[in-house]
Amino acid sequence: MTTSARGITVRAVLSRLYIPSGLLSVAVALTLTAGASAGPVASAAKTCTPPKYPGSGYFTSLSVTGTSCATGSKIAKAYYKCRTAKGPSGRCSKRVSGYTCKETRKAIATEINAKVTCKKGRATVKHSYQQNLD
């Protein structure tokens, strides 16, 4: 047995260093195992090609989470239809194909620039548009 000047053995010191690293290995292994058996992981947002705008203007962006780009396009067009039912500068205040939508917009006399977020459970559709008011 080797002792240091303070009477502590080298083996005792080394064993203290190995215990924390051993515990770290066990913690990492448990975390990986728990992650593998957990439920579905949240999906990342997917950027999609915006659909053709039905009126005077254009969709500037479209992204989806937890659903497909095809569904995102349908929701964006359905929101447009709901919104313009009250006129070119109208707002949609009801659910769109089961999605609850919120819009933030900046408008001037000739156009509206807006961002829309529609949610249904874990699915999210975000789109932006520019509507001409001529």
VOKE-946971 format. One record per atom (N, C-alpha, C, O): x, y, z; residue in one letter; chain. Coordinates in Angstrom, 3 decimals, always signed. Atoms other than C-alpha are relative to their C-alpha. Layout:
# residues N
{site {X; Y; Z}; a; A}
...
END
This chain:
# residues 134
{site {+0.828; -1.185; +0.000}; m; A}
{site {+0.000; +0.000; +0.000}; m; A}
{site {+0.873; +1.251; +0.000}; m; A}
{site {+1.863; +1.333; +0.727}; m; A}
{site {-0.767; -1.231; +0.065}; t; A}
{site {+1.255; +3.457; -0.896}; t; A}
{site {-0.802; +1.079; +0.706}; t; A}
{site {-2.015; +1.181; +0.519}; t; A}
{site {+0.688; -1.085; -0.702}; t; A}
{site {+0.433; +6.418; +1.316}; t; A}
{site {+0.618; +1.328; -0.392}; t; A}
{site {+1.800; +1.402; -0.725}; t; A}
{site {-0.499; -1.340; +0.295}; s; A}
{site {+0.764; +10.102; +0.671}; s; A}
{site {+0.425; +0.653; +1.296}; s; A}
{site {+0.385; +0.020; +2.350}; s; A}
{site {-0.465; -0.713; -1.185}; a; A}
{site {+2.052; +12.703; +3.093}; a; A}
{site {-1.105; +0.159; +1.030}; a; A}
{site {-0.816; +0.298; +2.218}; a; A}
{site {+1.104; -0.178; -0.938}; r; A}
{site {-1.394; +13.023; +4.645}; r; A}
{site {-0.548; -1.320; +0.497}; r; A}
{site {-1.488; -1.324; +1.292}; r; A}
{site {+0.453; +1.291; -0.499}; g; A}
{site {-1.868; +9.343; +5.225}; g; A}
{site {-1.151; -0.588; -0.795}; g; A}
{site {-1.751; -1.570; -0.357}; g; A}
{site {+1.073; +0.523; +0.841}; i; A}
{site {-4.420; +8.796; +2.438}; i; A}
{site {+0.641; -0.880; -1.049}; i; A}
{site {+1.636; -0.496; -1.664}; i; A}
{site {-0.592; +0.911; +0.979}; t; A}
{site {-3.733; +5.857; +0.207}; t; A}
{site {-0.327; +0.457; -1.410}; t; A}
{site {-1.368; +1.070; -1.643}; t; A}
{site {+0.210; -0.328; +1.401}; v; A}
{site {-3.401; +6.351; -3.526}; v; A}
{site {-1.211; -0.757; -0.529}; v; A}
{site {-1.990; -0.220; -1.316}; v; A}
{site {+1.134; +0.809; +0.440}; r; A}
{site {-5.899; +3.563; -4.070}; r; A}
{site {-1.318; +0.645; +0.428}; r; A}
{site {-2.275; +0.638; -0.345}; r; A}
{site {+1.217; -0.650; -0.487}; a; A}
{site {-8.507; +5.409; -1.955}; a; A}
{site {-0.329; +1.228; -0.839}; a; A}
{site {-1.490; +1.474; -1.165}; a; A}
{site {+0.214; -1.189; +0.820}; v; A}
{site {-8.022; +8.595; -3.961}; v; A}
{site {-0.485; -0.404; -1.386}; v; A}
{site {-1.434; +0.182; -1.907}; v; A}
{site {+0.384; +0.444; +1.330}; l; A}
{site {-8.249; +6.755; -7.273}; l; A}
{site {-1.410; -0.565; -0.019}; l; A}
{site {-2.148; -0.344; -0.980}; l; A}
{site {+1.338; +0.573; -0.018}; s; A}
{site {-11.384; +4.895; -6.238}; s; A}
{site {-1.063; +1.090; +0.063}; s; A}
{site {-2.161; +0.907; -0.463}; s; A}
{site {+0.936; -1.123; -0.042}; r; A}
{site {-13.081; +8.224; -5.505}; r; A}
{site {-0.175; +0.611; -1.391}; r; A}
{site {-1.255; +1.096; -1.729}; r; A}
{site {+0.093; -0.553; +1.349}; l; A}
{site {-12.299; +9.363; -9.036}; l; A}
{site {-0.773; -0.928; -0.929}; l; A}
{site {-1.479; -0.456; -1.821}; l; A}
{site {+0.670; +0.952; +0.879}; y; A}
{site {-13.624; +6.197; -10.656}; y; A}
{site {-1.492; -0.114; +0.296}; y; A}
{site {-2.267; -0.415; -0.611}; y; A}
{site {+1.421; +0.112; -0.348}; i; A}
{site {-16.950; +6.198; -8.800}; i; A}
{site {-0.832; +1.034; -0.758}; i; A}
{site {-1.831; +0.655; -1.369}; i; A}
{site {+0.810; -0.958; +0.753}; p; A}
{site {-18.228; +9.489; -10.302}; p; A}
{site {-0.052; -0.313; -1.498}; p; A}
{site {-1.109; -0.181; -2.115}; p; A}
{site {+0.030; +0.292; +1.426}; s; A}
{site {-17.195; +8.476; -13.813}; s; A}
{site {-0.838; -1.246; -0.266}; s; A}
{site {-1.498; -1.330; -1.301}; s; A}
{site {+0.838; +1.186; +0.138}; g; A}
{site {-18.857; +5.087; -13.314}; g; A}
{site {-1.471; +0.351; +0.102}; g; A}
{site {-2.293; -0.176; -0.647}; g; A}
{site {+1.384; -0.447; -0.145}; l; A}
{site {-22.047; +6.778; -12.139}; l; A}
{site {-0.458; +0.767; -1.234}; l; A}
{site {-1.612; +0.660; -1.649}; l; A}
{site {+0.330; -0.732; +1.216}; l; A}
{site {-21.927; +9.048; -15.170}; l; A}
{site {-0.331; -0.966; -1.128}; l; A}
{site {-1.279; -0.738; -1.879}; l; A}
{site {+0.263; +1.002; +1.046}; s; A}
{site {-21.758; +6.013; -17.470}; s; A}
{site {-1.364; -0.640; +0.205}; s; A}
{site {-2.105; -0.848; -0.756}; s; A}
{site {+1.305; +0.604; -0.295}; v; A}
{site {-24.761; +4.457; -15.730}; v; A}
{site {-1.118; +0.997; -0.309}; v; A}
{site {-2.141; +0.611; -0.874}; v; A}
{site {+1.022; -1.016; +0.254}; a; A}
{site {-26.726; +7.732; -15.935}; a; A}
{site {-0.230; +0.178; -1.498}; a; A}
{site {-1.371; +0.295; -1.944}; a; A}
{site {+0.135; -0.138; +1.452}; v; A}
{site {-26.012; +8.068; -19.656}; v; A}
{site {-0.728; -1.206; -0.584}; v; A}
{site {-1.607; -1.054; -1.433}; v; A}
{site {+0.641; +1.214; +0.499}; a; A}
{site {-27.019; +4.453; -20.286}; a; A}
{site {-1.496; -0.002; +0.321}; a; A}
{site {-2.311; -0.376; -0.522}; a; A}
{site {+1.414; -0.054; -0.379}; l; A}
{site {-30.289; +4.921; -18.373}; l; A}
{site {-0.754; +1.044; -0.820}; l; A}
{site {-1.899; +0.819; -1.212}; l; A}
{site {+0.629; -1.051; +0.800}; t; A}
{site {-31.044; +8.137; -20.246}; t; A}
{site {-0.256; -0.493; -1.417}; t; A}
{site {-1.338; -0.275; -1.961}; t; A}
{site {+0.172; +0.514; +1.356}; l; A}
{site {-30.502; +6.476; -23.615}; l; A}
{site {-1.082; -1.063; -0.054}; l; A}
{site {-1.878; -1.092; -0.993}; l; A}
{site {+1.017; +1.041; -0.046}; t; A}
{site {-32.640; +3.497; -22.624}; t; A}
{site {-1.385; +0.617; +0.164}; t; A}
{site {-2.333; +0.203; -0.504}; t; A}
{site {+1.290; -0.650; -0.217}; a; A}
{site {-35.433; +5.751; -21.358}; a; A}
{site {-0.450; +0.727; -1.258}; a; A}
{site {-1.634; +0.708; -1.596}; a; A}
{site {+0.342; -0.708; +1.234}; g; A}
{site {-35.286; +7.827; -24.547}; g; A}
{site {-0.472; -0.947; -1.084}; g; A}
{site {-1.350; -0.602; -1.874}; g; A}
{site {+0.376; +0.963; +1.037}; a; A}
{site {-35.560; +4.728; -26.713}; a; A}
{site {-1.402; -0.544; +0.237}; a; A}
{site {-2.093; -0.905; -0.715}; a; A}
{site {+1.318; +0.562; -0.282}; s; A}
{site {-38.706; +3.559; -24.939}; s; A}
{site {-1.071; +1.071; +0.148}; s; A}
{site {-2.240; +0.746; +0.354}; s; A}
{site {+0.971; -1.076; -0.145}; a; A}
{site {-40.369; +6.985; -24.748}; a; A}
{site {-0.900; +0.071; -1.228}; a; A}
{site {-0.640; -0.574; -2.244}; a; A}
{site {+0.943; -0.164; +1.104}; g; A}
{site {-43.267; +8.009; -26.970}; g; A}
{site {+0.624; +0.765; -1.152}; g; A}
{site {+1.836; +0.983; -1.170}; g; A}
{site {-0.518; -0.688; +1.168}; p; A}
{site {-42.940; +9.873; -30.253}; p; A}
{site {+0.669; +1.318; +0.367}; p; A}
{site {+0.223; +2.025; +1.271}; p; A}
{site {-0.734; -1.232; -0.217}; v; A}
{site {-40.480; +12.738; -30.370}; v; A}
{site {-0.658; +1.084; -0.836}; v; A}
{site {-1.160; +0.812; -1.927}; v; A}
{site {+0.600; -1.097; +0.740}; a; A}
{site {-41.739; +16.148; -31.441}; a; A}
{site {+0.679; +0.141; -1.357}; a; A}
{site {+1.904; +0.078; -1.462}; a; A}
{site {-0.575; -0.105; +1.335}; s; A}
{site {-41.293; +16.584; -35.163}; s; A}
{site {+0.415; +1.440; -0.279}; s; A}
{site {-0.180; +2.385; +0.239}; s; A}
{site {-0.503; -1.321; +0.344}; a; A}
{site {-39.363; +19.492; -36.598}; a; A}
{site {-0.889; +0.631; -1.063}; a; A}
{site {-1.576; -0.060; -1.814}; a; A}
{site {+0.777; -0.707; +1.016}; a; A}
{site {-40.998; +22.147; -38.722}; a; A}
{site {+0.574; -0.292; -1.381}; a; A}
{site {+1.790; -0.338; -1.567}; a; A}
{site {-0.396; +0.271; +1.378}; k; A}
{site {-40.910; +21.391; -42.431}; k; A}
{site {-0.408; +1.192; -0.851}; k; A}
{site {-1.559; +1.627; -0.808}; k; A}
{site {+0.298; -1.104; +0.910}; t; A}
{site {-40.680; +24.213; -44.961}; t; A}
{site {-0.574; -0.565; -1.287}; t; A}
{site {-0.016; -1.497; -1.867}; t; A}
{site {+0.699; +0.487; +1.196}; c; A}
{site {-43.056; +23.720; -47.885}; c; A}
{site {-0.064; +1.100; -1.056}; c; A}
{site {+0.122; +2.280; -0.758}; c; A}
{site {+0.237; -0.962; +1.072}; t; A}
{site {-43.621; +25.376; -51.232}; t; A}
{site {-1.407; +0.567; +0.174}; t; A}
{site {-2.376; -0.192; +0.210}; t; A}
{site {+1.335; -0.576; -0.178}; p; A}
{site {-46.489; +27.846; -50.770}; p; A}
{site {-0.879; -0.277; -1.224}; p; A}
{site {-0.375; -0.342; -2.345}; p; A}
{site {+0.903; +0.230; +1.138}; p; A}
{site {-49.576; +27.177; -52.922}; p; A}
{site {-0.197; +1.289; -0.803}; p; A}
{site {+0.201; +2.373; -0.376}; p; A}
{site {+0.336; -1.165; +0.825}; k; A}
{site {-50.720; +29.488; -55.699}; k; A}
{site {-1.105; +0.773; +0.718}; k; A}
{site {-2.085; +0.188; +1.181}; k; A}
{site {+0.979; -0.846; -0.690}; y; A}
{site {-52.639; +32.410; -54.204}; y; A}
{site {-1.262; +0.121; -0.845}; y; A}
{site {-1.168; +0.421; -2.035}; y; A}
{site {+1.241; -0.019; +0.781}; p; A}
{site {-56.311; +32.326; -55.255}; p; A}
{site {-0.435; +1.386; -0.474}; p; A}
{site {-1.207; +1.489; -1.428}; p; A}
{site {+0.452; -1.346; +0.353}; g; A}
{site {-56.720; +36.127; -55.439}; g; A}
{site {+1.139; +0.875; -0.464}; g; A}
{site {+2.096; +0.404; -1.078}; g; A}
{site {-1.013; -0.973; +0.372}; s; A}
{site {-54.685; +39.268; -55.971}; s; A}
{site {+1.025; +0.097; +1.131}; s; A}
{site {+0.790; +0.771; +2.134}; s; A}
{site {-1.040; +0.039; -1.021}; g; A}
{site {-51.506; +38.662; -53.985}; g; A}
{site {+0.745; -1.313; -0.104}; g; A}
{site {+0.759; -1.940; -1.163}; g; A}
{site {-0.720; +1.276; +0.015}; y; A}
{site {-49.426; +35.657; -53.021}; y; A}
{site {+0.283; -0.479; +1.416}; y; A}
{site {+0.365; +0.320; +2.349}; y; A}
{site {-0.472; +0.580; -1.249}; f; A}
{site {-48.522; +33.283; -50.204}; f; A}
{site {+1.517; +0.153; -0.010}; f; A}
{site {+2.169; -0.205; -0.991}; f; A}
{site {-1.443; -0.236; -0.046}; t; A}
{site {-45.005; +34.194; -49.101}; t; A}
{site {+0.767; -1.118; +0.688}; t; A}
{site {+1.965; -1.275; +0.450}; t; A}
{site {-0.672; +1.124; -0.665}; s; A}
{site {-44.232; +31.169; -46.896}; s; A}
{site {-1.035; -1.006; +0.488}; s; A}
{site {-2.211; -0.688; +0.665}; s; A}
{site {+0.849; +1.065; -0.546}; l; A}
{site {-45.635; +27.865; -45.651}; l; A}
{site {+0.903; -0.991; +0.710}; l; A}
{site {+1.873; -1.482; +0.134}; l; A}
{site {-0.731; +1.035; -0.738}; s; A}
{site {-44.322; +25.543; -42.948}; s; A}
{site {-0.990; -0.801; +0.831}; s; A}
{site {-2.019; -0.281; +1.265}; s; A}
{site {+0.886; +0.900; -0.743}; v; A}
{site {-45.878; +22.577; -41.158}; v; A}
{site {+0.788; -0.775; +1.045}; v; A}
{site {+1.981; -1.029; +0.883}; v; A}
{site {-0.545; +0.871; -1.030}; t; A}
{site {-45.223; +20.565; -38.021}; t; A}
{site {-1.078; -1.012; +0.342}; t; A}
{site {-2.207; -0.631; +0.651}; t; A}
{site {+0.954; +1.039; -0.369}; g; A}
{site {-46.925; +17.239; -37.359}; g; A}
{site {-1.059; -0.278; -1.048}; g; A}
{site {-2.047; -0.953; -0.758}; g; A}
{site {+0.920; +0.266; +1.099}; t; A}
{site {-48.724; +17.193; -40.704}; t; A}
{site {+0.769; +0.133; -1.314}; t; A}
{site {+1.963; +0.431; -1.311}; t; A}
{site {-0.673; -0.018; +1.304}; s; A}
{site {-47.964; +17.122; -44.436}; s; A}
{site {-0.081; +1.382; -0.650}; s; A}
{site {-0.892; +2.223; -0.262}; s; A}
{site {+0.040; -1.239; +0.777}; c; A}
{site {-47.234; +19.953; -46.851}; c; A}
{site {-1.314; +0.117; -0.769}; c; A}
{site {-1.840; +1.218; -0.933}; c; A}
{site {+1.281; -0.014; +0.722}; a; A}
{site {-50.358; +18.963; -48.811}; a; A}
{site {-1.113; +0.519; +0.908}; a; A}
{site {-1.946; +1.319; +0.483}; a; A}
{site {+0.998; -0.491; -0.958}; t; A}
{site {-52.477; +19.517; -45.704}; t; A}
{site {+0.228; +1.478; +0.282}; t; A}
{site {-0.727; +2.249; +0.375}; t; A}
{site {-0.323; -1.410; -0.231}; g; A}
{site {-50.672; +22.802; -45.057}; g; A}
{site {-0.529; +0.885; -1.112}; g; A}
{site {-1.080; +1.953; -0.847}; g; A}
{site {+0.509; -0.760; +1.148}; s; A}
{site {-51.547; +24.011; -48.565}; s; A}
{site {-1.523; +0.110; +0.055}; s; A}
{site {-2.078; +1.176; -0.211}; s; A}
{site {+1.465; -0.009; -0.091}; k; A}
{site {-55.206; +23.041; -48.078}; k; A}
{site {-0.476; +0.961; +1.082}; k; A}
{site {-1.450; +1.688; +0.889}; k; A}
{site {+0.387; -0.882; -1.106}; i; A}
{site {-55.377; +24.886; -44.751}; i; A}
{site {+0.224; +1.459; -0.383}; i; A}
{site {-0.622; +2.303; -0.092}; i; A}
{site {-0.278; -1.381; +0.413}; a; A}
{site {-53.759; +28.039; -46.191}; a; A}
{site {-1.077; +0.497; -0.970}; a; A}
{site {-1.551; +1.626; -0.841}; a; A}
{site {+1.031; -0.403; +0.964}; k; A}
{site {-56.254; +28.104; -49.092}; k; A}
{site {-1.379; +0.092; +0.659}; k; A}
{site {-2.163; +0.985; +0.336}; k; A}
{site {+1.281; -0.051; -0.714}; a; A}
{site {-59.211; +27.328; -46.800}; a; A}
{site {-0.076; +1.243; +0.883}; a; A}
{site {-1.136; +1.856; +1.009}; a; A}
{site {-0.038; -1.221; -0.818}; y; A}
{site {-58.131; +30.159; -44.494}; y; A}
{site {-0.247; +1.223; -0.885}; y; A}
{site {-0.985; +2.131; -0.501}; y; A}
{site {+0.229; -1.099; +0.950}; y; A}
{site {-57.996; +32.504; -47.501}; y; A}
{site {-1.491; +0.123; -0.324}; y; A}
{site {-2.053; +1.218; -0.309}; y; A}
{site {+1.427; +0.008; +0.348}; k; A}
{site {-61.539; +31.485; -48.465}; k; A}
{site {-0.853; +0.522; +1.155}; k; A}
{site {-1.772; +1.314; +0.950}; k; A}
{site {+0.728; -0.457; -1.188}; c; A}
{site {-62.807; +32.014; -44.912}; c; A}
{site {+0.192; +1.502; +0.201}; c; A}
{site {-0.765; +2.228; +0.471}; c; A}
{site {-0.338; -1.407; -0.247}; r; A}
{site {-61.058; +35.372; -44.595}; r; A}
{site {-0.641; +0.925; -1.025}; r; A}
{site {-1.187; +1.967; -0.661}; r; A}
{site {+0.508; -0.894; +1.051}; t; A}
{site {-62.147; +36.829; -47.926}; t; A}
{site {-1.517; -0.102; -0.194}; t; A}
{site {-2.082; +0.638; -0.999}; t; A}
{site {+1.463; +0.076; +0.061}; a; A}
{site {-65.784; +35.757; -47.462}; a; A}
{site {-0.624; +1.306; +0.490}; a; A}
{site {-1.758; +1.631; +0.137}; a; A}
{site {+0.472; -1.272; -0.542}; k; A}
{site {-66.133; +39.081; -45.615}; k; A}
{site {+0.596; +1.187; -0.761}; k; A}
{site {+0.540; +2.321; -0.283}; k; A}
{site {-0.618; -1.064; +0.800}; g; A}
{site {-64.360; +41.081; -48.334}; g; A}
{site {+1.504; -0.184; -0.059}; g; A}
{site {+2.060; -0.987; +0.691}; g; A}
{site {-1.444; +0.175; +0.190}; p; A}
{site {-60.742; +41.456; -49.470}; p; A}
{site {+0.826; +0.230; +1.266}; p; A}
{site {+1.876; -0.391; +1.435}; p; A}
{site {-0.755; -0.256; -1.229}; s; A}
{site {-59.618; +42.821; -46.087}; s; A}
{site {-0.667; -0.649; +1.218}; s; A}
{site {-0.429; -0.239; +2.354}; s; A}
{site {+0.718; +0.669; -1.084}; g; A}
{site {-61.837; +40.490; -44.030}; g; A}
{site {+0.902; -0.840; +0.893}; g; A}
{site {+2.083; -1.046; +0.615}; g; A}
{site {-0.701; +0.874; -0.954}; r; A}
{site {-60.832; +38.306; -41.112}; r; A}
{site {-0.812; -1.272; +0.181}; r; A}
{site {-2.036; -1.272; +0.050}; r; A}
{site {+0.661; +1.287; -0.244}; c; A}
{site {-61.603; +34.666; -40.384}; c; A}
{site {-0.091; -0.206; +1.511}; c; A}
{site {+0.922; -0.189; +2.211}; c; A}
{site {+0.178; +0.146; -1.450}; s; A}
{site {-63.091; +34.120; -36.930}; s; A}
{site {-0.533; -1.383; +0.385}; s; A}
{site {-0.945; -1.587; +1.527}; s; A}
{site {+0.474; +1.345; -0.328}; k; A}
{site {-64.093; +30.452; -37.147}; k; A}
{site {+1.104; -1.019; -0.293}; k; A}
{site {+2.131; -0.685; -0.884}; k; A}
{site {-0.966; +1.065; +0.266}; r; A}
{site {-62.251; +27.123; -37.284}; r; A}
{site {+0.064; -0.281; -1.500}; r; A}
{site {-0.932; -0.186; -2.217}; r; A}
{site {-0.224; +0.315; +1.409}; v; A}
{site {-60.769; +26.181; -40.635}; v; A}
{site {+0.401; -1.475; -0.074}; v; A}
{site {+1.508; -1.841; +0.321}; v; A}
{site {-0.242; +1.457; +0.094}; s; A}
{site {-61.019; +22.414; -41.304}; s; A}
{site {+0.463; -0.586; +1.334}; s; A}
{site {+1.339; -1.450; +1.374}; s; A}
{site {-0.333; +0.502; -1.332}; g; A}
{site {-60.822; +21.807; -37.549}; g; A}
{site {+1.189; +0.697; +0.643}; g; A}
{site {+1.498; +0.420; +1.802}; g; A}
{site {-1.155; -0.735; -0.528}; y; A}
{site {-57.800; +24.136; -37.092}; y; A}
{site {-0.454; +1.337; +0.574}; y; A}
{site {-1.329; +1.996; +0.014}; y; A}
{site {+0.222; -1.320; -0.571}; t; A}
{site {-57.879; +27.185; -34.832}; t; A}
{site {+1.132; +0.890; -0.493}; t; A}
{site {+2.306; +0.579; -0.290}; t; A}
{site {-1.009; -0.861; +0.619}; c; A}
{site {-56.086; +30.040; -36.589}; c; A}
{site {+0.058; +1.369; +0.664}; c; A}
{site {-0.959; +1.923; +1.083}; c; A}
{site {-0.238; -1.352; -0.513}; k; A}
{site {-54.571; +33.292; -35.328}; k; A}
{site {+0.829; +0.744; -1.023}; k; A}
{site {+1.780; +0.201; -1.585}; k; A}
{site {-0.679; -0.807; +1.016}; e; A}
{site {-53.430; +36.086; -37.602}; e; A}
{site {+0.550; +1.282; +0.597}; e; A}
{site {-0.110; +1.928; +1.411}; e; A}
{site {-0.546; -1.323; -0.307}; t; A}
{site {-51.133; +39.057; -37.097}; t; A}
{site {+0.275; +0.658; -1.344}; t; A}
{site {+0.875; +0.059; -2.237}; t; A}
{site {-0.153; -0.658; +1.300}; r; A}
{site {-51.152; +41.609; -39.866}; r; A}
{site {+0.444; +1.439; +0.137}; r; A}
{site {+0.238; +2.102; +1.154}; r; A}
{site {-0.364; -1.406; +0.169}; k; A}
{site {-49.720; +44.904; -40.979}; k; A}
{site {-0.656; +0.412; -1.314}; k; A}
{site {-0.449; -0.224; -2.347}; k; A}
{site {+0.729; -0.412; +1.197}; a; A}
{site {-51.888; +46.787; -43.442}; a; A}
{site {+0.242; +1.466; -0.302}; a; A}
{site {+0.403; +2.293; +0.595}; a; A}
{site {+0.021; -1.375; +0.484}; i; A}
{site {-51.646; +49.920; -45.507}; i; A}
{site {-1.200; +0.089; -0.937}; i; A}
{site {-1.926; -0.890; -1.109}; i; A}
{site {+1.196; -0.192; +0.835}; a; A}
{site {-54.250; +51.339; -47.871}; a; A}
{site {-0.059; -0.955; -1.182}; a; A}
{site {-1.151; -1.295; -1.637}; a; A}
{site {-0.001; +0.814; +1.219}; t; A}
{site {-53.161; +49.129; -50.783}; t; A}
{site {+0.304; -1.477; +0.201}; t; A}
{site {+0.135; -2.264; -0.731}; t; A}
{site {-0.327; +1.413; -0.194}; e; A}
{site {-52.079; +45.832; -49.182}; e; A}
{site {+0.007; -0.422; +1.460}; e; A}
{site {+0.090; +0.402; +2.371}; e; A}
{site {-0.093; +0.622; -1.325}; i; A}
{site {-52.067; +43.481; -46.204}; i; A}
{site {+1.173; -0.968; -0.044}; i; A}
{site {+1.299; -1.759; -0.979}; i; A}
{site {-1.067; +0.992; -0.195}; n; A}
{site {-48.978; +41.584; -45.048}; n; A}
{site {-0.294; -0.675; +1.323}; n; A}
{site {-0.384; -0.009; +2.354}; n; A}
{site {+0.439; +0.687; -1.210}; a; A}
{site {-49.864; +38.896; -42.530}; a; A}
{site {+0.696; -1.332; +0.190}; a; A}
{site {+1.174; -1.950; -0.761}; a; A}
{site {-0.480; +1.322; -0.391}; k; A}
{site {-48.641; +35.811; -40.682}; k; A}
{site {-1.147; -0.705; +0.706}; k; A}
{site {-1.827; -0.118; +1.548}; k; A}
{site {+1.113; +0.769; -0.556}; v; A}
{site {-51.109; +33.070; -39.771}; v; A}
{site {+0.545; -1.295; +0.579}; v; A}
{site {+1.357; -1.972; -0.051}; v; A}
{site {-0.347; +1.271; -0.632}; t; A}
{site {-50.667; +30.160; -37.353}; t; A}
{site {-1.294; -0.739; +0.288}; t; A}
{site {-2.178; -0.227; +0.974}; t; A}
{site {+1.188; +0.832; -0.200}; c; A}
{site {-53.251; +27.367; -37.402}; c; A}
{site {+0.417; -1.272; +0.732}; c; A}
{site {+1.393; -1.920; +0.353}; c; A}
{site {-0.345; +1.172; -0.807}; k; A}
{site {-53.233; +24.567; -34.809}; k; A}
{site {-1.192; -0.931; +0.151}; k; A}
{site {-2.341; -0.503; +0.264}; k; A}
{site {+0.996; +1.040; -0.251}; k; A}
{site {-55.101; +21.298; -34.410}; k; A}
{site {+0.747; -1.120; +0.714}; k; A}
{site {+1.490; -1.873; +0.085}; k; A}
{site {-0.768; +0.967; -0.780}; g; A}
{site {-53.781; +19.100; -31.603}; g; A}
{site {+1.480; +0.342; -0.084}; g; A}
{site {+1.877; +1.470; +0.209}; g; A}
{site {-1.444; -0.233; +0.134}; r; A}
{site {-50.038; +18.703; -32.221}; r; A}
{site {+0.385; +0.531; -1.377}; r; A}
{site {+1.529; +0.936; -1.584}; r; A}
{site {-0.288; -0.475; +1.357}; a; A}
{site {-50.288; +19.712; -35.880}; a; A}
{site {-0.062; +1.529; -0.044}; a; A}
{site {-0.960; +2.148; +0.528}; a; A}
{site {-0.051; -1.448; +0.158}; t; A}
{site {-49.327; +23.278; -36.770}; t; A}
{site {+0.288; +0.333; -1.460}; t; A}
{site {+1.163; -0.262; -2.090}; t; A}
{site {-0.225; -0.518; +1.352}; v; A}
{site {-49.559; +25.080; -40.097}; v; A}
{site {+0.233; +1.501; +0.140}; v; A}
{site {-0.604; +2.216; +0.692}; v; A}
{site {-0.306; -1.431; -0.022}; k; A}
{site {-47.877; +28.489; -40.439}; k; A}
{site {+0.150; +0.459; -1.442}; k; A}
{site {+0.844; -0.168; -2.242}; k; A}
{site {-0.185; -0.572; +1.326}; h; A}
{site {-48.205; +30.623; -43.520}; h; A}
{site {-0.054; +1.523; +0.099}; h; A}
{site {-0.599; +2.090; +1.046}; h; A}
{site {+0.078; -1.446; +0.091}; s; A}
{site {-47.762; +34.219; -44.507}; s; A}
{site {-0.484; +0.351; -1.403}; s; A}
{site {-0.312; -0.416; -2.350}; s; A}
{site {+0.518; -0.406; +1.300}; y; A}
{site {-49.367; +36.141; -47.316}; y; A}
{site {+0.093; +1.505; -0.165}; y; A}
{site {+0.225; +2.255; +0.802}; y; A}
{site {+0.089; -1.410; +0.363}; q; A}
{site {-49.434; +39.472; -49.099}; q; A}
{site {-1.243; +0.135; -0.871}; q; A}
{site {-1.315; -0.453; -1.950}; q; A}
{site {+1.285; -0.174; +0.707}; q; A}
{site {-52.927; +40.544; -50.216}; q; A}
{site {-0.056; +1.418; -0.546}; q; A}
{site {+0.052; +2.383; +0.210}; q; A}
{site {+0.173; -1.324; +0.615}; n; A}
{site {-53.323; +43.411; -52.674}; n; A}
{site {-1.442; +0.441; +0.189}; n; A}
{site {-2.363; -0.366; +0.058}; n; A}
{site {+1.330; -0.557; -0.246}; l; A}
{site {-56.293; +45.673; -51.934}; l; A}
{site {-0.418; +0.985; -1.086}; l; A}
{site {-1.013; +2.016; -0.771}; l; A}
{site {+0.364; -0.940; +1.052}; d; A}
{site {-56.784; +47.316; -55.332}; d; A}
{site {-1.398; -0.112; -0.433}; d; A}
{site {-1.832; +0.626; -1.317}; d; A}
END
